[in-house]
Amino acid sequence: MAMTCQECVDKLQPYLDRELSDGERQAVEYHLTSCGHCADSFRFEAGVLSVVGRCGRSTAAPEDFKARIRVVVQTAIVQRD
């Protein structure tokens, strides 16, 4: 069954984060080769990820901010389990 544009767009972030199964990845890649609109969305999302990645390497967050983020993440993990 062919992937819809909405399904493809919904999977772009997991695709970029390499979180998809092999079958899902192949379905996204096939759709991107046949749909210019989704390919444009992919290029935009990949560009944003690239910019964020570059900024993250050159900008250091204050230690108190990092500590607050750790607490939020650890709390979310405990609450989830």
Secondary structure as UniProt FT lines:
FT   HELIX           5..16
FT   TURN            17..18
FT   HELIX           22..34
FT   HELIX           36..58
FT   HELIX           63..80
//
